[in-house]
Amino acid sequence: MEWILKRETRSSRAVASVIAAVLVIAFCVYALLETAVRAIGQPPWLVDPQTAAERIVALPDGVPPLLLGATGAVLAMAGLFFFLNAVLPGRRARRLLRDRRAAVVVDDEVIASALARRARLAANVTQQQVMVIVSRRQVLVNVRPTSGVPLIADAVLAAVRRELEDMGPSPMPEVRINVATAGVIGA
């Protein structure tokens, strides 16, 4: 069960794996073809394997510094991409909810919708006046009050916190509220 929950909350590394495999396969096929062409005595397609090996050993002789630097930068960026993809956890916008009987995985959008509803009811405003953003570590509630109607930000914050605690997502984000200074007319 733990493996399934991890799979649902973490992103796949399949794309990076396929890219790496295709690059390695393409390089090996090219090296094999160049070696086969050399073995039958034909001229190389691009570079003779023996010449390529000698040039690599002799680096940086005969290579312009700009080309050497650009090639090094491209290889470093590719290496960094694959390294970070392997090491970082790769989180999806999903959270685990507490339940004794089942594993519950919910998208952050669903949590944001429920919290927006709770904030809207606590602030006594329309649906268009509340926007909730759920990120990894925090929930940001943006409320635009109705002009002339007082809004108690602490009451909205407490209602959203209660709703979030009732859900019990893991990991539990911090809640912040922003009340716009300009109100909505006639809502």
C-alpha positions in Angstrom: 0.0 0.0 0.0 2.8 2.4 0.8 4.3 1.9 -2.6 1.0 2.8 -4.3 0.7 6.0 -2.3 4.3 7.0 -3.1 3.6 6.3 -6.8 0.5 8.5 -6.8 2.1 11.4 -5.0 5.5 11.4 -6.8 6.2 12.1 -10.5 7.5 9.4 -12.9 11.0 9.4 -14.2 10.0 7.6 -17.3 10.6 10.5 -19.7 14.1 11.2 -18.5 14.9 7.4 -18.6 13.6 7.2 -22.1 15.7 10.2 -23.2 18.8 8.8 -21.6 18.2 5.4 -23.2 17.6 6.8 -26.6 20.8 8.9 -26.4 22.9 5.9 -25.3 21.4 3.6 -27.9 21.9 6.2 -30.7 25.6 6.7 -29.7 26.2 2.9 -29.5 24.5 2.3 -32.9 26.5 5.1 -34.5 29.8 3.7 -33.0 28.9 0.2 -34.2 28.1 1.4 -37.7 31.3 3.4 -38.0 33.3 0.5 -36.7 31.6 -1.9 -39.2 32.3 0.6 -42.0 35.9 0.7 -41.0 36.1 -3.1 -40.7 35.0 -3.6 -44.4 37.5 -0.9 -45.6 35.0 1.8 -46.5 35.5 5.6 -45.7 33.8 6.7 -42.4 30.4 8.4 -42.5 31.3 11.2 -40.2 34.4 10.4 -38.1 36.7 7.4 -38.1 36.5 5.7 -34.6 40.3 5.7 -34.4 40.6 9.4 -35.3 37.8 10.3 -32.8 39.5 8.4 -30.0 42.8 10.2 -30.8 41.1 13.6 -30.9 39.4 13.0 -27.5 42.7 11.9 -25.9 44.5 15.0 -27.4 41.8 17.5 -26.2 42.0 20.6 -26.0 44.6 20.7 -28.8 43.1 21.7 -32.2 39.6 22.7 -30.9 38.6 26.4 -30.7 38.1 27.5 -27.1 34.5 28.7 -27.9 33.5 25.4 -29.3 35.1 23.5 -26.4 33.3 25.8 -23.9 29.9 25.5 -25.6 30.2 21.7 -25.8 31.2 21.5 -22.1 28.3 23.7 -21.2 25.8 21.6 -23.1 27.2 18.4 -21.6 27.1 19.9 -18.1 23.5 21.0 -18.5 22.5 17.6 -19.7 24.3 16.0 -16.8 22.7 18.4 -14.3 19.2 17.6 -15.8 19.7 13.9 -15.4 21.3 14.2 -12.0 18.6 16.4 -10.6 15.9 14.2 -12.1 17.4 11.2 -10.3 18.0 12.9 -6.9 15.0 15.2 -6.4 11.7 13.7 -5.3 9.5 15.1 -8.1 6.3 15.9 -6.3 2.9 15.9 -8.0 0.2 18.3 -6.9 -1.5 15.7 -4.7 -1.8 15.0 -1.0 -2.7 12.1 1.2 -5.7 12.4 3.5 -6.2 10.6 6.7 -8.5 7.6 6.7 -8.4 4.5 8.7 -10.0 2.2 6.1 -8.6 3.4 2.8 -5.8 5.3 1.1 -7.1 8.7 -0.1 -5.1 10.7 -2.6 -6.5 14.1 -3.5 -5.4 16.7 -6.0 -4.4 20.1 -4.6 -7.2 21.6 -6.9 -9.8 19.7 -5.0 -8.4 20.9 -1.6 -8.3 24.5 -3.0 -11.9 24.3 -4.1 -13.1 23.0 -0.7 -11.1 25.7 1.1 -12.5 28.4 -1.3 -16.0 27.4 -0.5 -15.3 27.5 3.3 -13.7 31.0 2.9 -16.6 32.2 0.8 -19.1 31.2 3.4 -17.1 32.6 6.3 -16.5 35.9 4.5 -20.1 36.1 3.1 -19.0 36.9 -0.4 -19.6 35.4 -3.9 -17.6 32.7 -5.5 -15.8 35.1 -7.8 -14.4 37.1 -4.8 -12.4 34.2 -3.4 -9.4 32.5 -4.9 -7.3 29.8 -3.1 -3.9 28.7 -4.2 -2.5 25.5 -2.7 1.2 24.9 -3.0 3.6 22.5 -1.3 4.0 24.4 1.9 1.2 26.9 2.1 -2.3 27.7 1.3 -2.9 31.3 0.1 -6.5 32.6 0.4 -7.2 35.8 -1.6 -10.5 37.5 -0.7 -12.0 40.6 -2.3 -14.6 42.0 0.1 -17.8 43.6 -0.9 -17.6 47.4 -0.7 -19.2 48.7 2.5 -19.5 45.3 4.1 -16.9 44.7 6.8 -14.8 41.6 6.5 -13.2 39.9 9.5 -10.0 38.3 8.1 -9.3 36.4 11.3 -12.7 34.6 11.1 -12.0 33.6 7.5 -8.5 32.4 8.4 -9.9 30.4 11.4 -12.6 28.8 9.2 -10.1 27.8 6.5 -7.7 26.4 9.1 -10.5 24.3 10.7 -11.5 23.0 7.3 -7.9 22.1 6.5 -7.5 20.4 9.9 -10.7 18.4 9.3 -9.3 17.2 6.0 -5.9 16.3 7.5 -3.7 16.4 4.4 -0.2 15.2 4.6 2.0 17.3 4.5 0.0 20.0 6.3 0.5 23.4 4.7 0.5 26.8 6.4 -2.5 29.0 5.8 -2.2 32.7 4.8 -4.9 35.1 3.9 -4.8 38.3 1.8 -7.7 40.7 1.9 -7.8 43.0 -1.1 -7.9 46.8 -0.3 -10.3 47.5 -3.1 -13.8 45.9 -2.7 -16.3 44.7 -5.2 -19.3 46.9 -5.9 -22.8 45.3 -5.8 -21.9 41.7 -5.1 
